[in-house]
Amino acid sequence: MSPDSSNTTAAPKRDPWLIIWLLVCVVTLLAEVPRWLNPALRQEILAGWLSGRSPDWLPFLPWLLLAPVISMLPQLIRQRRRWSAAHEWLSRSASNREVDGPTLVLSLLLAALAWWGTVRVGDEFSGLPPAYHDEYSYVIQAQTLRAGRTSYPVSPRQPQLFDQIHVLNEPDIAPPTGVFASRYFPGTGLWMLPFIRSATPAAGHQLAQVLLVVGVFWIGRELTSNAVGLLAAVLTAVSPGLLLFSNLLLAHHPTLVGLTLFIWMLLRARRTGNLWSYGMAGASLGFATLCRPMTAAGCSLPVGLVFACWWLTGHQRFGIWTGWQHQSSAATAAPNFVSRSTYALALGAPLVIAFLGMLWYQHSITGSPFVSPYQLYTDRYTPRHVYGFNNVTRGEQHLGPKVLDNYDRWAENLTPTLAIKNVWARLLNSWRWTLGIVPCLATALTWLLIRRSPAEQGHGWWIVVSAIVSLHLVHVPYWFSGIMGWHYVFESAPLWLLLVAQASVLAIGKSGQRLWIGGLLCLSVAVNLWTFAPVWPARLDVGIAELQYPRERYARFRETVEQARRGQSVLVLVKADPADRSMDYVTNSAERQGPVLVGRWRDENLDRIRQDFPDRQLLIFDAASNEWSQAEPRTGRPSSSKLPSN
């Protein structure tokens, strides 16, 4: 991550840093220069943001090109006696002293920083409804669980009107009442339970962001040093992607709470051999599994395979990889199978309990413990979205009467070419929204090209790296790159920031270039958080605007309904816009009660609907034309008089 080395007597040691700097410069120039050579793009650039709406390259180019000059300047932060105590503490790790005063104080300060950041972003969405279809489904799940149940009955009258994206609405399951339930796994709804009726439903996800930041700090302390943990935690607290998602009612932040605690406790267990830590690791991974099973499996699969090999074989190689060399002599004295099974039981028993809970939950909704609501929803409503290659071709063999045709046709047929394109998009966007492409590219090159001593390498970094790789691999067989191009690998964000922190500390230690490396990190944070007109818009502000747009449209829809109903109970019939799959106005509470109900109108007979809902005024909203109308009281046809558009 540095262009030069402060060690002038060992010239060959400068080569890796020079190579890294040259590679980053070349990639940046190749990405930036073509924009200026294209006349149309150049005119657009000069009329707007010089860096474009995604400031990936231009803000970093001057700093990269100035690196040779900066490397010759006297370095800052020379170690003086007054800083010796701080430097000594930063170089320590959890293996030196697990808990001390500075660690606790910094944990509280990091929690405060994380809370301030996520709440500040949340204030931008104050009073606005959720943005994504998925969020409304999770709200239904939390409302259902809060009522002490896993599903509600379907509407006894015209249940097909209440087909909602990502919600099962099945009269034929558990007749005669049927099943109305979220398609998603129950962990997120459980996490949202205490907050769903509060003025800020996202408070639970904001709390998850706080726990994530503190957890990253403690993970870094286990991996290498207090310095790595502190730097990674600060970067996590100001990461634009994490700040945005901490205000979305999605499964990612609850999942991250589980995965963060899992990695922390696993690292601690490997260091100490403590059974309680193994049990906590298993319990936290179990919770993550209840939120996002594929993500939890992807992140834990490599370390799980290594642990299983050690448990079954007792081979010394696997014992070293699982950290047994860090335990006391009594604990490391050739553990037999029974002894190893004790640790396997501590780690595995909570996972089995979580798995059994998942089976019960699935049975309560679908009628089968081996059919998840997620799978059933895909089979019935969006068969083209099925996991695996040739998804469209396979899905079209199973089209049924409940398919949401327009939404289902959104899927692209997954081929090896598209899969490679998706992997590349997910990687770039995970870098973009985590810290920035340039610093993450420099980090990846540092890990690939710089040799590290055992002390510098630490004893658990393979867990972090393998989790990132495995998370990407398990999502290769899915056609969609994800929300913002990366949400399927979202949980890799704090892992990348740990790698950034370790690479930065390593680079400073080996090259001495505190000024240039520190400046690169500060510039990355500045590009993400602050707009510098006319060069770049803050990446965080771009993300906020992107999320505000659908929220404001949903809010205008609700405002129009309130104005039009004039205190009466209404049923709003929405005619979907086939050209806009991102917006779907059919959202209701889990109970489907209250003065306003929203239904999906597929040109069903309005007279019949009026008969089935005699106590409700009928409003009709054409999403394509953005026009409102009322059904005539007697004819059941839309009136010629239009209501104000939202």
N, C-alpha and C positions, 0 to 999 in steps of 0.2 A: 504493500500500500504506500510505499515511499519510493521516490526516484533515486535515492542515494543512500549511502551509509556514512555514519559518523566515524566509523573505524577506517582510517586511511591506510593502515598497515596491512590490511587483509583485503586486497582489491577483489579477489574472486568472490568474496561474500556479497559484494555489491551487485553481482550479476542478476540474481533472482529478483531483486527489487527493481532494477533497471528494466528487466523483461516485463514485470508486472505493469510498471508505469507506461512503457511503450505500448503494450497490448491495450491497456485502457484508453490511451490517447488515440490509437488507431481506430478502435471501435467507435469512440465518440466522434471522431472526424468523419468516419464513413457513414454514421447515422445523421450527422448535422449538415455537412457540406451539400449533399444533394438537394436539401430543401432550398438552399440559396441559389443553386444553379438552375432550378426550374423556374421560369418566368412567372407562371401562374401562382405557384406556391410563394415565390418571393413577394409578389404583390399582396397576397393574403397576409403574409408575415408582417410586412411594413404597415398594413392597415390595421393590424391587431396586436397580438402578443408576439414579441420577437421569438420567444421560445415555443410558440404554439400553446394550445390549451393543456398540453401535457409536457411540463418542463423537465424532460428526461436528460437532455444533453447540453444545451447551450449554457445554462448557468454554471456548469462545471468546467467548461472548456478553458476559460481564462486561468482558473486555479490549476488545472492540469498542465497547461503550457508554462505557467510560472514556477512549476516545481523545481527545475534546475536552479533558478535564482534563489528560491526560498531555502533550498537545501544548503546553500552557502552562508545563510544568515546565522548569527549566533543563536543557539537554541534557547528556548524559554524554559522556565521552571527548573533551573539548576537546583540540585538537591542541596538544601541548606540545613543547618542543624535544627532550625525551627520547624522544618517540614519532615524531619526524620521520623517522628512518631507516626504521622499520618502515612508516610511512605511505608513504614513497617507494617502498619495495620492493613493497608491496601494489598500488600504482598502476601498476607496471611490467607488462609482458607478455613473452611469448616473443620478440616482435619487438625488444624492447630488449636482452635478454640471454637466450639460450636456456637456459643452464645456469649456476647459481651455487651457492654453498654453502647458503644458506637453502632453495633449491629442493630440493636433494638431501636435506637434513636433514628437511624437512617431508614429502617423499615417504616416507622411512623411518617417520616418526611416523604418517603416515596409514595406511601398510601395517600397522603394529602395532595401530592402533585398529581397522582393518577385521578383522584376524585375531582380535583379542579378541572383537569383537562376534559374528562368525559362529560361532566356537567355543563361545561362551557359549550361543548358541541351540542348537547341535548337542548340547551336553551334556544338554539336555532330552530328546533322543531317543536317548540312549546305550543301546545294547543292544537297541533296537527295530528291527523290519524296516521296509521302506519303506511308504508310505501309499497310493500311487496305482498303478493298473494300469500306467501308462506307465513307472514306475520299474522295475518288474520286467522289462519288455521291454528297457529300456536296459541292465540288468544282463546279460541274455542276450546282447545285442549285444556288450558289452565282453568277456564270457567267450568268445564265439565268435571275436572278433578276436584275443584273447590267444592262442588256440590256433592262430593263423595261417590262419584260414579265414573265409569270409563266411557260411557256413551249416553246419548239421549235418544228417545224414539224419533222416528221420522215424522214429518207433518202428516196428520191423518187426512188432510185435504190437499190434493195436487202436490204430492211430495217432490215431483220432478222440477217444480219451480225453484226449489231451494238447492239445486245442484251448485255447489260452491267449489272453486278451485282448491285443490288439496284437502278436500273434506269428503269423507264417505257419506253417502246419502242412500242407504240401501233398504228398501222395504222388504226384500226377500230374505234378509238375514235376521234371525231371531224373530220370526213372525209371531204375533200379528203387529208388534210395535215397530219392528225394524231397527236400524242402527244409523245414527247420525253422529259422526265422530271425526276428529282430525286423523289424517293419514299418518302422522308422524309418531316417532317413538316417544315414550312418556317422560324422559328425563327433563326435557326443557319445560314442559308444563309443570312438573314438580318444582323446578327452580323458580318459576314465575308465580307460584301460588301465593306467597305473602305479599306480592306487589300488584297483582292484577287489578285490584279495585282501588289502588291508590291514584292520586292525581298524576303520578309519573309512573306508568306501568313499566317503563324501561329502567327503573331504579335497580331492579335485580341484575340487569345486564351491566349497568354502571358499577354496581358492587363487584361483579365478576371481573371487570377491568382492573379494579383496585387490587383484588386478590391475585390477579395474573401478574401485575407489576411486582408486587411483593414476592410472589412465588419465583419469578425469574431471578430476582436478586439472590434468593437462597439457593436456587439451582446453580447459578454462577459461582457461588461460594463453594458448593460441593465439587464443581467441575475443576476449577483452577484456583481462583483467588477472589478476595473481596472486591478488587478493582474490576474484574470481569463482571461480577454480579452487579455492581453498582452501575457501571456503564450500560450494560444490557438493560437493566431496569429503567434507567432514565430514557433510553431510546424507545423502550416499550411504551412508556407513559406518554410519549409525544408522537408515536407512530400514527400517521393519518388513517391508515386502513383500520387499525385497531380502535381508534377513537370513533370512527364512523360506525363500525359494526357493534360497538358497545352501546349504541343507541338504536339498534335494530332488534326487533323481537324475534330473533332467529336462534338456532341451536348452537351457534359457534362459540359464543362466550361461555355458556354453561359447560360445553364440552371442553373448552380450554381450562376451566377451573379443574375439572377432573384430570385432564392430561398433565397439567402443570404439577398438581399434587402427586400424581403417579410418578413422574420423572424425579421430582425432588425426593420423595420417600424411597424410591428404588435406589437412587444414588446413595442416600443415607444408609439404607439397608446393606448395600454392597460394602460400604465403608465400615459399618459397625457390626453387622450380623444381627441386628436387633429384630426380633420376630414381630414386634409391634409395628415397625416401619414396613416390613413386608406385608403385614395385614392392611396397613393404611394404603400402601401402593395398590394392592388388589382391590380394595374398596373404591378408591378413587378411579381406577380404570373401569371398574364395574359401573360407576355413575356415568363416566364418559360413554360407555357402551350403550347405556339407556338413552343417551342423547343422540349420538351419531355412531352407530355400530361400525360402519365402514371406515370412518375416520379413526376411531379407537383401535380397530384392528390394524389399520395401516401403520399407525404410529408405534404400536406395541409389538407387531409381528416379529421384527428382527430380534429384539431382546428376548421375546418370549421363546423363540426357537433356540437361542443360545442357552437360556435358562433350562429349557426342557432337556436339551442334550446333556447339560451338566447333571441334572437331577437323575436321568436314566442311566448315564454311563459313569459319572464321577470322574471323568477324564480331567487331568490337570489343566489342559489347555482351556477347557470350558470353565474350569474353576477360576483361572486367572481372569478370564473375560468377565466373569460375574463378580469380580472384586474380592474374592476370598483372601487375597494376599494382604488386604487391609485390616483383617480381623486379628484378634489376639491369637497367641500360639495355641491355646486350648481349643479355640473354635476352628482353627485351620488344620488340626491334626487329623488328616485323612478321614473326613466324614464318610460314614457308611451310608447305605441306601436309606436306612431308617432315619438317620439324622438329616439327610438331604430331603427326605419326604416331609419332615417337620416344616422346613422352609417352603416347600412346594405347597403344603396345605395352608400355611399362613397366607401365601400369595394367591392361591387358587380358590380357596373357599369363598371369599367375597365375590369372586367372578362367577362362581356357580350359583350363588344366591341371586345375583343380578340377572343371570341367564334364566333362572327359574321364574323370577319376577316378570321378565320379558315374555316368557311363554304364557304365563297366566294372563298378562295384559292382552296379548294377541288373541288368546282364546275368548276372552270376555267381549271382544269386538267382532272378530271374524268367525268365531265358532270353531276355530282350529288353532292349537298352539303353534303350529308350524306354518301358518299363513299370516304374515304381518299385514296390518292395515296399509302400509306403504305398498307392499306387493299387490294387494287386492285392488287398490286404487289404480295402480299402473295397468293391471290386467283389464280393468273395466273402462277406465276413462281415457287413459293415454297409452295404449299398447305400443305405439311407435317409440315411446320414450324408454323402452326396456333397456336394461343394462346389457352391454355386450356389442360386438360388431354386427353389422348388417341389421341394426335394430329396426329400421323402417321396414325392410323386407320381411323380417320375422314378425313384426307387429301387425302388419297388414293381413297376416294369416289368421289373426284372432280379433278382428274388429267385431264389436257388439253393439247393441242398441244404445248403450249409455256413453259411447265415445264422445268426448268434447272435440268435435271434428277440427275446428279451427285451431284450437290450442294443440291438439295432437299432431296436426300437420306442420307445426313449427319444427319438429324434430328433423335433423339431417341424418342421412344414412351414414353410420360410422364405418369408415374405411381406414386402412393403415395410414393413408395420407392425411386424412382429417385427424386421426389420433395424434400423429406427430405434430400437426399444427396446433392442436389443443394443448399438448404438453408444453410446447414452446410458449404459447400465449399464457398459460398458467404460471410458468416460471417467471416470465418477464413482468406480468402483472403482480405477482407476489413480491418481486423485488420493488416494483414501482410504488405499491401502496404500503409496503413495510417501512422502507427508508429511502429508497431511490435505486435506480438501475446501476448507476456508476459506483456508488460505495459497495453495493452487493456484488457487483462484478469484480471489483478489486478484492473483496473478501474471498470470493470463490477461488480466484487466482492465487491468493496468499495461501489458502489451505491446500491447493494443488501443488504449488511450486516450492514452498518454503519447508525445509526440513526442521523438525522440532525435536528437542530432547524429550526424554520421558517425563521430566518435570514440567516442561512447557506443554506437552501434549495432554497431560492429565490422564485420568483413568476412565473417563466416561464419555468422552466426546463422540466415540463411535455410536453411542445410543442416539445422540442428537442428529448426527449425519444420516444414519440409517433410517431414522424416523422420517426425515424429509424425503429421502429417496423412495421409501416404501409408500409414503402417503401419495406421492405422484404416481407410482406404479399401479396402485389399486384403483385409481381413477382413470387410467388409460382407456379402459373399455366403456367410456361414457361419451356420448356425442357432444354434450354441451360443455363449453370451457368454464362456465360458471358466472355468477353475478359479479359484475365488474371484471370479468375475465379470470377470476381466481378463487371463488369462494369454496370450491371443492378441496383446495389445498390451503385454505385460510389458516388452519391450525399450524402451518409451518412458519408463520410470521415470527412468533417469539423465539423459535429455534434459530431462524436466520439472524435475529438480533443478538443472540448468544454467540453465534459464529462471528458476527461483525465485531463484537466486543473483544472476543479472544484474539482475533486477527489484529485488531488495533493495538491491544496491549503488547502482543508479540512483536508487531512491526516497530512500535516505539522502543521496545527493549532491545531489538536487534539493530535497528538503523539509527535510533536517536532522533528521528524527525518528528518531534512532538508538535512543532508549529504546523507543518504541512498536514499531518494526519489529523490533528485536532481541528484544523481549519476545514478539512474535507468533511468531517462529521458535522461541524457547526453549519457549514454551507448546506448540507443535506437537510438538516432540521429546518433551517431558514427557508429553503425552497418549499418545504412541506407546509409550513405554518404561516408564513407571511408573504403577502403580495408585494412585488417590486415592479411597479408600472414604469415603463411599458414592456419590461423584459419578461417577467413570468407572473402568472397567477398562482397563488398558494394552492398546492395540491389539495389541501384540506378544504379550502373554499370551493374548489371545483367539485369535490365530492359532496359537500353540503348542498350545493345548488342542484346537483343531479338527484339527490334524495328529496329535496324540497319540492321539485316539480310534480311528481305523482302525489305527494302528500297534499299539496295545495289543490290539485284537481279533485281528489277525494273530498277535501274539505268543502270546496265549492258545490259539489254534488249534494252533500249533506245540508249545506246552508239553503240550497234551492228547495230541497224537500221540506225543510222546516218552514220556509216562507209559503210554500204552496199548500201545505196541509191545513194551515190555519187552526191548529189545535185538534184536528180530527185524526183518527187512526187511518193509516194509509198502507196500501200495498203498492210498491213501486215496481213496475215491470220494465226490465232493462233489455233492450234489443242490442246485442253485442256488436261491436265494431270489428268486422273481420280483418281490418287492416292494422289493428292495434291490439296485440296480444298482451302487452304489458299492463294494461289497465283492465280491471274487471270489478265492476261496481256491486256485484252480488256478494255482499258481506252481511252477515247477521250474527247475533249472539248465539251461544250454544242452545239456549232455550227457545229461540225464535219467538220471543214475546215482546211486548212493548208497543208503542204507538206506530213505529215504522218497521215494516218488513220489506225486504228487497228480493225480488224474484227474477229468474232468468226466463225471459219470454221468447219462446220459439214459435210464435204465431198460434198459440193455443186459443181456443174459442173464448172470447172475453165474456160472453154471457155465462158460460160455465164457471169461469173464474169468479165472476160476480156472485153467482149463486153459492159458491163454496166459501166466499169471504164477504158475506153480506154486511158485516159491520165495518168494512174498510172502504175508503175511497180509493179508486184505482188511478194511479198516475203512470204515464208511459214515458220512458226516456230512451231516445234513439242515440246511442253512443256515437254512431258514425257522423250524424249531422249535428249532434249536441243540442237536439231539440226536445222540448218537453210538451206533453199534451195530457188531456184528461179523457178518460173513457166516458162517452155519453151515458147518462144514468139509465136510459131505457134501451137504446140500440146496442150498447156494448161495443160501439166502434170508437176509435179515437176521435176526439172533437177537432173541429177545424181551428178552434182558437188555440193559440200556442201560449205556453207559460214562458216566463223569462228563462233564458238559457243560463247554465251555470258557467 
